[in-house]
Amino acid sequence: MNSSVTGCKRIHSIEVEQLQDSEEVQHSFLLIKGRLEPKCSAAKQLKATLELRDESLEQLTQLSSAGEFKLLFDLHKGERERQEEPAVTSRACLLQLRSCSGSRLIRFTYKPRSSPYRVQPLYIVCQDEKEEEQEQEQETNARSDHSARCSLIDLNLRLVQCIYAHKLHAAGFANRTFTLNGPCRLFRSQLTTEETLAKTEDELWQHFAGEILSCAQWGQQLHLKFVAFVACTRYDGAAVAASGDLSYANIRRHLRGHAALGGGGLALFGSAHFYSWPRSFAEIGDCVRSAERVDVARLPDESNYRRTYGGVYASTLGAVCHELGHCFDLGHTLNGVMGQGFDYLNRVLTVDQVTEHLPQRIVDQSYSSATLPAAGAAAGTNTRSRLTQLKLKQPSSQLLDNYHGQRRNDSFYFARNCAVILAHHRWLSPNPPCATETAAAIHLSKASREIVSSTPLRLVELRCNLNSLVAHYEELCAGDKQQQEHRFQLPASLWHLLAEQRTHYVFVLTASGDTKRLACDDAEAEADSH
């Protein structure tokens, strides 16, 4: 790299935060974050060479003003993109980084994660779709479009898988992510297009959860959770333009067949924002950085008022991370992925982007009478909450706090309590329990005001009934040398909210990954484990 070394006589090193020598990578997208030390005014680029199987992949990336860089590699390069189930084989890889006088060589192993607890992508089409297409050519085009949409979903869920691993690594937990069950599959609903467009997002979640649960192919597979996208989402941009109201709320009112809800075993989304999503690995960087303006008269804007394609992509893929978090039993937090921070997914993949000051999201509540059951899910949950958006002018002190927060990190992170839950959850644990293993017996003793478990407790949270916002948490068994606790006595202030005010419930995580929701009912009996 001749341009990088001209005039520089300093000795540099390349520091890498998230990939260490001899590490095992279990996800197919590899995201690397690092910096050139010390900062060099002559070095503008970094060259990365990845030796992967029989081929060599090269990337030339710009260094930020602070000498930082991020790289994204596809470790599936050269393999069939839509294989049914990749062979779990270990593959030695070699990564070489060079910039100015700095050089770094990292040897690592790529071994696709294998777990019985998996996430299955679905693309939901209506039962009358073929009837609407009379000509063979139209039917062929529709099948081709469905295939392209499924490929798009697969690509972006692989990125979500990588981001989960990246963020849990940053929280101190190596090699934690979920396993995809295979490529996205078409799921034909019994609803017609007209019926689908007439339903609210809560009604859509309820109906599709019931259909998945009762179908022969997926209904009895309790080790699966589902992330599904509705094919027929419609947007009436002309009505939005005519109204002159370009607010988030008005755009949502003119979206039909749309959802962004997650909980239990299903995360459900619309498909109207796919216009901003990449369709190939090579397009990811351009989509993240795209400053193309959204024509709200034609396309729905879900960018938290950034009004750019890149903003829509960041917010909508960030929403997938958020709603999947609910499927993995996470509650809401004030900040981070499960709070205000999922709009900032673009910052996970970029360096030196302009600091964004986005309106705050608020927690709203939606009720449901049932959730899609899944092994290991918190029992007794009968509500799903979501984040909606208000366009609020933030005080200058709030803007300053946001600015400093974004300079310290990329604002897209799992709060400590969320990271602990994910690291031990059956769907992400590196050593999930056997299917036949008996679940922990967990109950709330009103006599002693204690949570009692047959296996060691790992985390106890107090969450609000209305919006699942975590009000307080206690982390237990944090270290090997600490005594393992099977009982946890709730402080008087928390007991007051739980048992007297009855405004909150308790969420419990054990060291073995079992989860449980406990609440004080009107009867004075103890809540027994089911």
Residue pairs with C-beta under 8 A, 6 or more apart in sequence:
1 45
1 47
1 98
1 99
1 100
3 44
3 45
4 40
4 42
4 43
4 44
4 45
4 99
4 100
5 42
5 43
5 100
5 101
6 42
7 42
8 40
8 41
8 42
8 43
8 100
8 101
10 38
10 40
10 100
10 101
11 101
12 36
12 37
12 38
12 40
12 43
12 99
12 100
12 101
12 102
13 36
13 37
13 102
13 104
14 34
14 35
14 36
14 37
14 46
14 97
14 98
14 99
14 102
14 103
14 104
15 34
15 35
15 36
15 37
16 32
16 33
16 34
16 97
16 104
16 106
17 33
17 34
17 170
18 31
18 32
18 33
18 34
18 166
18 169
18 170
19 25
19 30
19 32
19 95
19 106
19 108
20 106
20 108
21 106
21 107
21 108
22 107
22 108
22 109
23 108
23 109
23 174
24 90
24 108
24 109
24 110
24 111
24 175
25 75
25 93
25 108
25 109
25 110
25 111
25 175
26 111
26 112
26 113
26 165
26 175
26 177
27 112
27 113
27 158
27 161
27 162
27 165
27 177
28 74
28 75
28 76
28 112
28 158
28 161
28 162
29 72
29 73
29 74
29 75
29 158
29 159
29 161
29 162
30 71
30 72
30 73
30 74
30 75
30 110
30 162
31 70
31 71
31 72
31 162
31 163
31 166
31 348
31 349
32 48
32 70
32 71
32 72
32 73
32 95
33 68
33 69
33 70
33 166
34 68
34 69
34 97
34 104
35 66
35 67
35 68
35 69
36 43
36 46
36 63
36 67
36 69
36 99
36 100
36 102
37 67
37 102
38 67
39 66
39 67
40 67
40 99
40 100
42 100
43 63
43 67
43 99
43 100
43 102
44 62
44 63
45 60
45 61
45 62
45 63
45 99
46 60
46 61
46 63
46 69
46 97
46 98
46 99
47 58
47 59
47 60
47 97
47 98
47 99
48 58
48 59
48 60
48 61
48 71
48 73
48 95
48 96
48 97
49 56
49 57
49 58
49 95
49 96
49 98
50 56
50 57
50 58
50 59
50 73
50 93
50 94
50 95
51 93
51 94
51 95
51 96
52 73
52 75
52 77
52 78
52 91
52 93
52 110
53 78
53 91
54 78
55 77
55 78
57 73
57 77
59 71
59 73
61 69
61 70
61 71
62 69
63 69
63 99
64 351
64 352
65 352
66 351
66 352
68 351
68 352
69 99
69 351
70 349
70 350
70 351
72 162
72 284
72 285
72 349
74 281
75 91
75 93
75 110
76 86
76 158
79 86
81 151
81 154
82 151
82 154
82 183
83 183
84 182
84 183
85 182
86 112
88 111
88 112
88 114
89 111
89 112
90 109
90 110
90 111
91 109
91 110
91 111
92 107
92 109
93 107
93 108
93 109
93 110
94 105
94 106
94 107
95 105
95 106
95 107
95 108
96 103
96 104
96 105
96 106
97 103
97 104
97 105
97 106
98 104
113 175
113 177
113 179
114 179
115 179
115 427
115 429
115 432
116 223
116 432
116 435
117 178
117 179
117 223
117 225
117 375
117 376
117 426
117 427
117 432
118 178
118 179
118 180
118 181
118 223
118 224
118 225
118 427
119 157
119 178
119 179
119 180
119 181
119 224
119 225
119 226
119 227
119 324
119 427
120 180
120 181
120 182
120 185
120 218
120 224
120 225
120 226
120 227
121 150
121 153
121 154
121 157
121 180
121 181
121 183
121 184
121 185
121 226
121 227
121 228
121 229
122 184
122 185
122 186
122 187
122 212
122 226
122 227
122 228
122 229
123 146
123 149
123 150
123 153
123 184
123 185
123 186
123 187
123 228
123 229
123 231
124 187
124 188
124 189
124 208
124 228
124 229
124 230
124 231
125 146
125 186
125 187
125 188
125 189
125 231
125 232
126 188
126 189
126 191
126 192
126 193
126 195
126 196
126 231
126 232
127 188
127 189
127 190
127 191
127 192
128 192
128 193
129 142
129 193
129 231
129 232
130 139
130 142
132 193
133 139
133 142
146 186
146 231
148 279
149 184
149 229
149 231
149 271
149 274
150 183
150 184
150 185
150 186
151 184
151 279
152 274
152 277
152 278
152 279
153 184
153 229
154 180
154 183
154 184
155 278
155 279
155 280
155 281
156 277
156 278
156 317
156 320
157 180
157 184
157 227
157 320
158 180
159 284
159 317
160 317
160 320
160 321
160 324
161 177
161 178
161 180
162 177
163 321
163 345
163 348
163 412
164 176
164 177
164 178
164 321
164 422
164 428
165 175
165 176
165 177
166 348
167 337
167 348
167 412
167 413
167 414
167 419
168 176
168 177
168 414
168 419
168 422
168 423
168 428
169 175
169 176
170 413
171 413
171 414
171 416
171 419
171 423
172 419
173 419
173 422
173 423
175 430
176 422
176 423
176 428
176 429
176 430
177 428
178 324
178 328
178 427
178 428
179 427
181 224
187 211
187 212
187 215
187 218
187 228
189 196
189 207
189 208
189 211
190 211
191 199
191 207
193 232
193 257
196 204
196 230
196 232
196 257
197 232
197 234
197 256
197 257
198 256
199 207
199 257
201 258
201 259
201 260
201 261
201 268
201 366
202 261
202 366
202 367
202 368
202 384
204 230
204 257
204 259
204 268
205 259
205 261
205 266
205 268
205 368
205 384
206 368
206 369
206 370
208 228
208 230
208 266
208 268
209 264
209 265
209 266
209 268
209 370
209 371
209 372
210 370
212 218
212 219
212 226
212 228
212 265
212 266
212 372
213 219
213 372
213 373
218 224
218 226
222 373
222 374
222 375
223 374
223 375
223 435
224 265
224 374
225 265
225 266
225 267
225 327
225 374
225 427
226 265
226 266
226 267
226 372
227 266
227 267
227 269
227 320
227 323
227 324
227 327
228 266
228 267
228 268
228 269
229 268
229 269
229 270
229 271
230 257
230 258
230 259
230 268
230 269
230 270
230 271
231 271
232 257
232 271
233 255
233 256
233 257
233 258
233 270
233 271
233 272
234 255
234 256
234 257
234 272
235 251
235 254
235 255
235 256
235 272
235 299
235 300
236 254
236 256
237 254
237 295
237 296
237 297
237 298
237 299
237 300
238 297
239 254
240 246
240 250
240 251
240 254
240 296
240 297
241 296
241 297
243 250
246 296
246 301
247 391
248 301
248 302
248 304
248 305
248 389
248 391
249 388
249 389
251 296
251 300
251 301
251 302
252 258
254 300
255 270
255 272
255 300
257 270
258 269
258 270
258 272
259 268
259 269
259 270
260 268
260 269
260 270
260 319
260 323
260 386
261 267
261 268
261 323
261 366
261 384
261 386
262 268
262 322
262 323
262 324
262 325
262 326
262 327
262 384
263 326
263 327
263 368
263 371
263 381
263 384
264 327
264 371
264 372
264 373
264 374
264 377
264 381
264 384
265 327
265 371
265 372
265 373
265 374
265 377
266 327
266 371
266 372
267 320
267 323
267 324
267 326
267 327
268 323
269 316
269 319
269 320
269 323
272 299
272 300
273 300
273 302
273 312
273 313
273 316
275 299
275 309
275 312
276 287
276 290
276 309
276 310
276 312
276 313
276 316
277 287
277 313
277 316
277 317
278 284
278 286
278 287
278 313
284 349
285 349
287 309
287 310
287 313
288 310
288 313
288 314
288 346
288 349
288 350
289 310
289 346
289 350
289 353
290 308
290 309
290 310
290 313
291 308
291 309
291 310
292 308
292 309
292 310
293 307
293 308
294 301
294 303
294 307
294 308
294 309
294 312
296 307
301 307
301 312
302 312
302 315
302 316
302 319
303 310
303 311
303 312
303 314
303 315
303 343
304 311
304 315
304 343
304 358
304 359
304 361
304 389
305 358
305 359
305 391
306 312
306 314
306 315
306 356
306 358
310 346
311 343
311 346
313 345
313 346
314 343
314 344
314 345
314 346
315 342
315 343
315 345
317 345
318 337
318 341
318 342
318 343
318 344
318 345
318 412
319 342
321 337
321 342
321 345
322 337
322 338
322 342
322 387
325 337
325 338
325 414
325 418
325 422
326 384
326 468
327 374
328 421
328 422
328 425
328 427
328 428
329 377
329 378
329 421
329 425
329 507
329 509
329 515
330 338
330 414
330 418
330 421
330 422
331 338
331 461
331 463
331 468
331 469
331 470
331 507
332 338
332 339
332 363
332 385
332 387
332 467
332 468
332 469
332 470
333 339
333 415
333 417
333 418
333 469
333 470
334 340
334 469
335 341
335 411
335 415
336 412
336 413
336 414
336 415
336 418
337 412
337 413
337 414
337 418
338 414
338 415
338 418
339 361
339 387
339 415
340 360
340 361
341 411
341 412
341 413
342 387
342 412
343 356
343 358
343 361
344 356
344 358
344 406
344 410
344 411
344 412
345 412
346 353
347 353
347 406
347 410
347 411
347 412
348 410
348 412
355 402
355 403
355 406
355 407
356 406
357 394
357 399
357 402
357 403
359 389
359 390
359 391
359 392
359 394
360 390
360 392
360 394
361 387
361 388
361 389
361 390
362 387
362 388
362 389
362 390
363 385
363 386
363 387
363 388
363 466
363 467
363 468
363 469
364 385
364 386
364 387
364 388
364 467
365 383
365 385
365 386
365 466
365 467
366 383
366 384
366 385
366 386
367 382
367 383
367 384
368 382
368 383
368 384
369 382
370 382
371 377
371 381
371 382
371 384
375 426
375 435
376 425
376 426
376 427
376 439
376 513
376 514
376 515
377 515
378 507
378 515
378 516
378 517
379 516
379 517
379 529
379 530
380 516
380 517
380 518
380 519
381 517
383 465
383 468
385 466
385 467
385 468
394 402
402 411
405 411
414 422
415 470
416 475
417 459
417 461
417 470
417 473
417 475
420 458
420 459
420 475
420 509
421 459
421 509
421 515
422 428
423 429
424 458
424 459
424 509
424 510
424 511
424 512
424 513
425 509
425 513
425 515
426 432
426 433
426 513
429 513
432 513
433 512
433 513
437 512
439 514
439 529
440 453
440 454
440 455
440 510
440 512
440 514
440 516
440 529
441 453
441 454
441 528
441 529
442 451
442 452
442 453
442 454
442 508
442 510
442 514
442 516
442 518
442 529
443 451
443 452
443 518
443 526
443 527
443 528
443 529
444 450
444 451
444 452
444 506
444 518
444 520
444 526
444 527
445 451
445 452
445 526
446 499
446 520
446 524
446 526
448 489
449 489
449 490
449 495
449 499
450 487
450 488
450 489
450 490
451 457
451 460
451 487
451 488
451 490
451 506
451 508
451 518
452 486
452 487
453 486
453 487
453 508
453 510
454 486
455 486
455 510
455 511
455 512
455 514
456 476
456 477
456 484
456 485
456 486
456 510
456 511
456 512
457 476
457 477
457 485
457 486
457 487
457 488
457 508
457 509
457 510
457 511
458 475
458 476
458 477
458 509
458 510
458 511
459 473
459 474
459 475
459 476
459 508
459 509
460 473
460 474
460 476
460 488
460 490
460 506
460 507
460 508
460 509
461 470
461 472
461 473
461 506
461 507
461 508
462 470
462 471
462 472
462 473
462 494
462 497
462 498
462 504
462 505
462 506
462 507
463 469
463 470
463 471
463 504
463 505
463 506
463 507
464 471
464 503
464 504
465 502
465 503
465 504
465 505
465 519
466 503
471 497
471 504
472 494
474 488
476 482
476 485
476 488
477 484
477 485
477 511
484 511
490 498
490 506
494 504
497 503
497 504
498 504
498 505
498 506
498 519
498 520
499 520
502 519
502 520
505 517
505 518
505 519
506 517
506 518
506 519
507 515
507 516
507 517
507 518
508 515
508 516
508 517
508 518
509 515
516 529
518 527
519 527
520 527
521 527
